């Protein structure tokens, strides 16, 4: 019985050690250069810099300006293709893959879609699009089919097809099928009115 007071003391020391470690790590949204700096263990590079992010399983767990998207821990082979187990891919709250736009996106992009439009890169071929299609409708420059992990990545009236993954590990936005217009090029002429 004389040894029992040591157990609570050891437990208290262990808990204070754990709390001390977690206090030193950065919260969600803080700048980071590696995952071990973040309380979540996840450091994501994005357009706003490299930030600590949190895990998620659906968009509702993220802010409305974010999506629950893929975070890929897998290595890449000499050709740049991801190699490794699919279990090395987790989902995190992150900004959408494409910025929203009203009419223009600058020299490198095209404002695409009929509603909730997104900026997509101009392209010469699928290599410029991370393996997704490079399409044209005859009224403007060729542009990439938008990348997605979530419906929030896509313009209005599109769905996110994650059965297909490009070389960058993201799916593609496809127009909602209406009648016999179900291909990746369906609805592309909707962007011709703005002259892009």
C-alpha atoms as a printed R data frame, in Angstrom:
    type eleno elety resid chain resno       x      y       z
1   ATOM     1    CA   UNK     A     1   0.000  0.000   0.000
2   ATOM     2    CA   UNK     A     2   2.920  2.307   0.620
3   ATOM     3    CA   UNK     A     3   3.599  2.521  -3.177
4   ATOM     4    CA   UNK     A     4   0.099  3.639  -4.210
5   ATOM     5    CA   UNK     A     5   0.640  7.430  -3.635
6   ATOM     6    CA   UNK     A     6   3.334  7.316  -6.333
7   ATOM     7    CA   UNK     A     7   0.866  6.292  -9.054
8   ATOM     8    CA   UNK     A     8  -1.183  9.536  -8.926
9   ATOM     9    CA   UNK     A     9   2.061 11.537  -8.814
10  ATOM    10    CA   UNK     A    10   3.402  9.695 -11.886
11  ATOM    11    CA   UNK     A    11   0.103 10.142 -13.692
12  ATOM    12    CA   UNK     A    12   0.149 13.867 -12.900
13  ATOM    13    CA   UNK     A    13   3.731 14.203 -14.200
14  ATOM    14    CA   UNK     A    14   2.812 12.309 -17.376
15  ATOM    15    CA   UNK     A    15  -0.278 14.488 -17.994
16  ATOM    16    CA   UNK     A    16   1.701 17.699 -17.435
17  ATOM    17    CA   UNK     A    17   4.280 16.403 -19.949
18  ATOM    18    CA   UNK     A    18   1.543 15.768 -22.518
19  ATOM    19    CA   UNK     A    19  -0.039 19.171 -21.990
20  ATOM    20    CA   UNK     A    20   3.368 20.849 -22.178
21  ATOM    21    CA   UNK     A    21   4.047 19.198 -25.572
22  ATOM    22    CA   UNK     A    22   0.674 20.116 -27.036
23  ATOM    23    CA   UNK     A    23   1.045 23.734 -25.814
24  ATOM    24    CA   UNK     A    24   4.251 24.100 -27.823
25  ATOM    25    CA   UNK     A    25   2.636 23.055 -31.100
26  ATOM    26    CA   UNK     A    26   0.782 25.478 -33.351
27  ATOM    27    CA   UNK     A    27  -3.036 25.628 -33.589
28  ATOM    28    CA   UNK     A    28  -5.121 25.224 -36.764
29  ATOM    29    CA   UNK     A    29  -4.482 28.124 -39.171
30  ATOM    30    CA   UNK     A    30  -0.981 28.932 -37.867
31  ATOM    31    CA   UNK     A    31   2.058 28.999 -40.167
32  ATOM    32    CA   UNK     A    32   4.179 25.845 -40.249
33  ATOM    33    CA   UNK     A    33   6.966 24.172 -42.178
34  ATOM    34    CA   UNK     A    34   6.317 20.578 -41.072
35  ATOM    35    CA   UNK     A    35   3.521 18.526 -39.526
36  ATOM    36    CA   UNK     A    36   5.301 18.053 -36.192
37  ATOM    37    CA   UNK     A    37   4.922 21.812 -35.568
38  ATOM    38    CA   UNK     A    38   1.102 21.501 -35.638
39  ATOM    39    CA   UNK     A    39  -1.170 20.252 -32.865
40  ATOM    40    CA   UNK     A    40  -3.070 18.358 -35.609
41  ATOM    41    CA   UNK     A    41   0.140 16.887 -37.048
42  ATOM    42    CA   UNK     A    42  -0.864 18.203 -40.508
43  ATOM    43    CA   UNK     A    43   0.895 21.074 -42.309
44  ATOM    44    CA   UNK     A    44  -0.555 21.917 -45.752
45  ATOM    45    CA   UNK     A    45   1.057 24.061 -48.443
46  ATOM    46    CA   UNK     A    46  -1.456 26.263 -50.262
47  ATOM    47    CA   UNK     A    47  -1.885 29.605 -51.993
48  ATOM    48    CA   UNK     A    48  -2.110 31.411 -48.625
49  ATOM    49    CA   UNK     A    49   1.170 29.861 -47.423
50  ATOM    50    CA   UNK     A    50   1.893 26.738 -45.410
51  ATOM    51    CA   UNK     A    51  -0.621 26.337 -42.576
52  ATOM    52    CA   UNK     A    52  -1.659 23.859 -39.883
53  ATOM    53    CA   UNK     A    53  -4.915 22.166 -40.913
54  ATOM    54    CA   UNK     A    54  -7.439 19.813 -39.286
55  ATOM    55    CA   UNK     A    55  -8.764 16.428 -40.380
56  ATOM    56    CA   UNK     A    56 -12.348 16.112 -41.622
57  ATOM    57    CA   UNK     A    57 -14.691 13.553 -43.133
58  ATOM    58    CA   UNK     A    58 -17.156 15.922 -44.885
59  ATOM    59    CA   UNK     A    59 -17.569 19.575 -45.922
60  ATOM    60    CA   UNK     A    60 -19.913 20.340 -43.020
61  ATOM    61    CA   UNK     A    61 -16.981 19.975 -40.598
62  ATOM    62    CA   UNK     A    62 -15.155 22.840 -42.362
63  ATOM    63    CA   UNK     A    63 -15.757 26.595 -42.640
64  ATOM    64    CA   UNK     A    64 -18.072 27.545 -45.529
65  ATOM    65    CA   UNK     A    65 -15.097 28.984 -47.456
66  ATOM    66    CA   UNK     A    66 -13.279 25.631 -47.196
67  ATOM    67    CA   UNK     A    67 -13.694 22.098 -48.506
68  ATOM    68    CA   UNK     A    68 -12.920 18.718 -46.984
69  ATOM    69    CA   UNK     A    69 -10.223 17.749 -49.485
70  ATOM    70    CA   UNK     A    70  -7.421 15.274 -50.005
71  ATOM    71    CA   UNK     A    71  -4.049 15.617 -48.266
72  ATOM    72    CA   UNK     A    72  -1.577 13.210 -49.822
73  ATOM    73    CA   UNK     A    73   1.276 11.781 -47.757
74  ATOM    74    CA   UNK     A    74   2.334  9.367 -50.509
75  ATOM    75    CA   UNK     A    75   5.707  9.664 -52.217
76  ATOM    76    CA   UNK     A    76   6.072 10.207 -55.965
77  ATOM    77    CA   UNK     A    77   7.935  8.030 -58.449
78  ATOM    78    CA   UNK     A    78  10.395  9.358 -61.069
79  ATOM    79    CA   UNK     A    79   7.471 10.260 -63.346
80  ATOM    80    CA   UNK     A    80   5.777 12.300 -60.604
81  ATOM    81    CA   UNK     A    81   2.982  9.751 -60.155
82  ATOM    82    CA   UNK     A    82   1.936  9.128 -56.522
83  ATOM    83    CA   UNK     A    83   3.171  5.800 -55.166
84  ATOM    84    CA   UNK     A    84   2.198  4.269 -51.878
85  ATOM    85    CA   UNK     A    85  -0.849  3.094 -49.999
86  ATOM    86    CA   UNK     A    86  -4.188  4.884 -50.357
87  ATOM    87    CA   UNK     A    87  -4.302  4.862 -46.544
88  ATOM    88    CA   UNK     A    88  -1.566  7.531 -46.705
89  ATOM    89    CA   UNK     A    89  -4.227  9.940 -48.030
90  ATOM    90    CA   UNK     A    90  -6.305 11.795 -45.450
91  ATOM    91    CA   UNK     A    91  -8.942 14.510 -45.775
92  ATOM    92    CA   UNK     A    92  -8.399 17.977 -44.306
93  ATOM    93    CA   UNK     A    93 -10.227 21.309 -44.261
94  ATOM    94    CA   UNK     A    94  -8.536 23.471 -46.897
95  ATOM    95    CA   UNK     A    95  -9.331 26.244 -49.404
96  ATOM    96    CA   UNK     A    96 -11.107 25.240 -52.613
97  ATOM    97    CA   UNK     A    97  -8.803 24.189 -55.469
98  ATOM    98    CA   UNK     A    98 -10.083 26.967 -57.742
99  ATOM    99    CA   UNK     A    99 -10.802 30.581 -56.808
100 ATOM   100    CA   UNK     A   100 -14.325 31.907 -57.428
101 ATOM   101    CA   UNK     A   101 -14.675 34.557 -60.118
102 ATOM   102    CA   UNK     A   102 -17.233 36.934 -61.640
103 ATOM   103    CA   UNK     A   103 -15.765 37.484 -65.122
104 ATOM   104    CA   UNK     A   104 -11.949 37.406 -65.323
105 ATOM   105    CA   UNK     A   105  -9.085 35.448 -63.777
106 ATOM   106    CA   UNK     A   106  -5.978 37.103 -65.210
107 ATOM   107    CA   UNK     A   107  -3.743 35.988 -68.070
108 ATOM   108    CA   UNK     A   108  -3.237 32.419 -66.827
109 ATOM   109    CA   UNK     A   109  -6.874 31.486 -66.257
110 ATOM   110    CA   UNK     A   110 -10.408 31.465 -67.597
111 ATOM   111    CA   UNK     A   111 -13.532 32.207 -65.541
112 ATOM   112    CA   UNK     A   112 -15.585 29.065 -66.122
113 ATOM   113    CA   UNK     A   113 -19.185 28.019 -65.485
114 ATOM   114    CA   UNK     A   114 -22.699 29.457 -65.487
115 ATOM   115    CA   UNK     A   115 -23.125 29.982 -61.726
116 ATOM   116    CA   UNK     A   116 -20.615 30.083 -58.857
117 ATOM   117    CA   UNK     A   117 -17.934 30.343 -61.532
118 ATOM   118    CA   UNK     A   118 -14.334 29.222 -60.902
119 ATOM   119    CA   UNK     A   119 -10.943 30.167 -62.357
120 ATOM   120    CA   UNK     A   120  -9.411 27.311 -64.350
121 ATOM   121    CA   UNK     A   121  -5.973 27.299 -66.015
122 ATOM   122    CA   UNK     A   122  -5.536 27.745 -69.757
123 ATOM   123    CA   UNK     A   123  -3.922 24.683 -71.317
124 ATOM   124    CA   UNK     A   124  -2.330 23.093 -74.379
125 ATOM   125    CA   UNK     A   125  -3.003 19.484 -73.325
126 ATOM   126    CA   UNK     A   126  -3.885 17.276 -70.358
127 ATOM   127    CA   UNK     A   127  -0.347 17.517 -68.958
128 ATOM   128    CA   UNK     A   128  -1.062 21.181 -68.150
129 ATOM   129    CA   UNK     A   129  -4.166 20.017 -66.244
130 ATOM   130    CA   UNK     A   130  -2.688 17.394 -63.919
131 ATOM   131    CA   UNK     A   131  -4.023 14.604 -66.157
132 ATOM   132    CA   UNK     A   132  -7.552 15.992 -66.421
133 ATOM   133    CA   UNK     A   133  -8.949 16.939 -69.829
134 ATOM   134    CA   UNK     A   134  -7.877 20.075 -71.684
135 ATOM   135    CA   UNK     A   135 -11.012 21.152 -73.564
136 ATOM   136    CA   UNK     A   136 -12.125 23.855 -75.969
137 ATOM   137    CA   UNK     A   137 -15.523 24.828 -77.267
138 ATOM   138    CA   UNK     A   138 -14.287 26.809 -80.265
139 ATOM   139    CA   UNK     A   139 -14.998 30.265 -78.841
140 ATOM   140    CA   UNK     A   140 -11.956 30.824 -76.671
141 ATOM   141    CA   UNK     A   141  -8.693 29.365 -75.380
142 ATOM   142    CA   UNK     A   142  -8.446 25.771 -74.280
143 ATOM   143    CA   UNK     A   143  -8.958 25.321 -70.553
144 ATOM   144    CA   UNK     A   144  -8.610 22.581 -67.975
145 ATOM   145    CA   UNK     A   145 -11.607 20.700 -66.630
146 ATOM   146    CA   UNK     A   146 -11.727 21.953 -63.004
147 ATOM   147    CA   UNK     A   147 -10.054 19.821 -60.330
148 ATOM   148    CA   UNK     A   148 -12.080 18.769 -57.290
149 ATOM   149    CA   UNK     A   149 -12.257 16.767 -54.082
150 ATOM   150    CA   UNK     A   150 -15.657 18.148 -53.138
151 ATOM   151    CA   UNK     A   151 -18.747 19.679 -54.713
152 ATOM   152    CA   UNK     A   152 -17.562 23.000 -53.214
153 ATOM   153    CA   UNK     A   153 -14.561 22.900 -55.613
154 ATOM   154    CA   UNK     A   154 -16.869 22.974 -58.664
155 ATOM   155    CA   UNK     A   155 -18.931 25.674 -60.392
156 ATOM   156    CA   UNK     A   156 -22.723 25.567 -60.127
157 ATOM   157    CA   UNK     A   157 -24.533 22.761 -62.013
158 ATOM   158    CA   UNK     A   158 -21.435 20.511 -61.829
159 ATOM   159    CA   UNK     A   159 -20.660 17.415 -59.753
160 ATOM   160    CA   UNK     A   160 -17.297 16.209 -58.457
161 ATOM   161    CA   UNK     A   161 -16.180 12.924 -60.031
162 ATOM   162    CA   UNK     A   162 -13.639 11.350 -57.661
163 ATOM   163    CA   UNK     A   163 -13.811  7.922 -59.307
164 ATOM   164    CA   UNK     A   164 -11.201  9.380 -61.684
165 ATOM   165    CA   UNK     A   165  -8.078 10.928 -60.129
166 ATOM   166    CA   UNK     A   166  -5.566 13.014 -62.076
167 ATOM   167    CA   UNK     A   167  -1.813 12.796 -61.564
168 ATOM   168    CA   UNK     A   168  -2.190 15.412 -58.815
169 ATOM   169    CA   UNK     A   169  -4.582 13.128 -56.881
170 ATOM   170    CA   UNK     A   170  -7.716 15.232 -57.450
171 ATOM   171    CA   UNK     A   171 -10.952 14.377 -59.258
172 ATOM   172    CA   UNK     A   172 -12.707 16.417 -61.946
173 ATOM   173    CA   UNK     A   173 -15.816 18.586 -62.099
174 ATOM   174    CA   UNK     A   174 -18.347 17.284 -64.616
175 ATOM   175    CA   UNK     A   175 -21.595 18.965 -65.670
176 ATOM   176    CA   UNK     A   176 -24.773 17.543 -64.211
177 ATOM   177    CA   UNK     A   177 -26.194 15.276 -66.910
178 ATOM   178    CA   UNK     A   178 -29.233 16.725 -68.664
179 ATOM   179    CA   UNK     A   179 -30.729 14.642 -71.457
180 ATOM   180    CA   UNK     A   180 -27.878 13.156 -73.472
181 ATOM   181    CA   UNK     A   181 -25.352 15.901 -72.495
182 ATOM   182    CA   UNK     A   182 -23.268 13.946 -69.981
183 ATOM   183    CA   UNK     A   183 -19.684 14.310 -71.227
184 ATOM   184    CA   UNK     A   184 -16.884 16.469 -69.831
185 ATOM   185    CA   UNK     A   185 -17.414 18.986 -72.663
186 ATOM   186    CA   UNK     A   186 -21.139 19.475 -71.972
187 ATOM   187    CA   UNK     A   187 -22.083 23.017 -71.047
188 ATOM   188    CA   UNK     A   188 -18.754 24.530 -72.145
189 ATOM   189    CA   UNK     A   189 -20.403 26.950 -74.578
190 ATOM   190    CA   UNK     A   190 -21.975 28.710 -71.576
191 ATOM   191    CA   UNK     A   191 -18.705 30.610 -71.053
192 ATOM   192    CA   UNK     A   192 -18.576 32.031 -74.609
193 ATOM   193    CA   UNK     A   193 -20.837 34.969 -73.816
194 ATOM   194    CA   UNK     A   194 -18.118 36.739 -71.792
195 ATOM   195    CA   UNK     A   195 -15.677 36.624 -74.696
196 ATOM   196    CA   UNK     A   196 -13.094 34.420 -73.007
